[in-house]
Amino acid sequence: MSNRGSKPWTLTEAKAKFSNIVDRALRGEPQHVLRNGREEVVILEATRYAASLKPQRSLVELFSALRGVDIDLTREEDDPREIPTF
């Protein structure tokens, strides 16, 4: 559980203090909610959530790192592959 400072909330506490939890999340403090003793949910501000959905690097950047690398992708002819039957 990566709590980073604030104590986790039980589900019962979270229901009772939801406005307080939202205020803390809006101040940049992710709020962790436990159910049955296990961390189940993290409440965070929308901009932080949106940023977490963006890829760290684009696909072009990932493949451009391979430019100039000599990789042989040819398949050996003497390595037959079994074709599954359905």
C-alpha distance (Angstrom), angle and dihedral (degrees) to the residues before:
residue distance angle dihedral
M1 . . .
S2 3.82 . .
N3 3.78 100.9 .
R4 3.82 101.5 156.4
G5 3.75 99.8 -154.6
S6 3.78 111.8 -39.4
K7 3.77 118.9 91.7
P8 3.79 117.1 -111.4
W9 3.78 118.5 -106.0
T10 3.78 124.1 -128.8
L11 3.78 113.5 -128.6
T12 3.81 90.0 -108.8
E13 3.83 91.5 52.3
A14 3.80 90.9 45.9
K15 3.79 91.7 54.2
A16 3.81 91.9 49.4
K17 3.82 95.8 44.4
F18 3.79 101.6 32.2
S19 3.82 94.5 131.9
N20 3.82 90.1 52.8
I21 3.81 90.9 48.7
V22 3.81 91.4 50.9
D23 3.82 90.8 49.5
R24 3.81 91.0 52.2
A25 3.80 91.9 47.2
L26 3.82 89.8 51.1
R27 3.83 88.3 54.2
G28 3.79 87.8 59.6
E29 3.81 98.3 -97.2
P30 3.82 110.6 126.2
Q31 3.81 109.5 -138.6
H32 3.80 118.6 -140.0
V33 3.80 119.6 -150.9
L34 3.80 123.5 -160.3
R35 3.78 127.0 -153.7
N36 3.78 118.9 -172.1
G37 3.81 88.4 -7.4
R38 3.80 95.0 -57.3
E39 3.79 127.9 106.4
E40 3.80 105.1 -110.3
V41 3.82 107.1 158.5
V42 3.79 139.5 26.1
I43 3.80 118.0 -159.3
L44 3.79 115.1 -153.6
E45 3.78 138.8 160.0
A46 3.81 116.5 -79.5
T47 3.82 96.0 -116.5
R48 3.80 91.3 54.8
Y49 3.81 90.3 48.2
A50 3.81 91.9 49.1
A51 3.82 90.5 49.7
S52 3.79 90.4 52.7
L53 3.82 90.2 57.9
K54 3.80 94.3 57.2
P55 3.80 115.5 93.6
Q56 3.78 113.3 -111.9
R57 3.80 91.0 -134.1
S58 3.76 131.3 17.6
L59 3.79 121.3 -116.8
V60 3.81 89.1 -111.8
E61 3.82 90.1 56.1
L62 3.80 91.4 49.1
F63 3.80 93.8 51.2
S64 3.80 94.9 40.4
A65 3.79 87.6 64.6
L66 3.82 86.8 66.2
R67 3.80 93.6 55.7
G68 3.78 109.4 124.8
V69 3.80 94.1 12.7
D70 3.78 111.9 130.0
I71 3.80 106.6 -132.3
D72 3.78 120.7 163.6
L73 3.80 108.7 -144.4
T74 3.80 97.5 172.6
R75 3.78 117.1 122.6
E76 3.76 119.7 -130.3
E77 3.82 111.9 -112.6
D78 3.81 92.8 -141.7
D79 3.82 92.1 59.8
P80 3.82 102.5 84.2
R81 3.73 117.7 -164.3
E82 3.78 121.2 -142.2
I83 3.78 114.0 -123.0
P84 3.78 111.2 -139.6
T85 3.77 119.0 -128.4
F86 3.76 119.5 -139.0
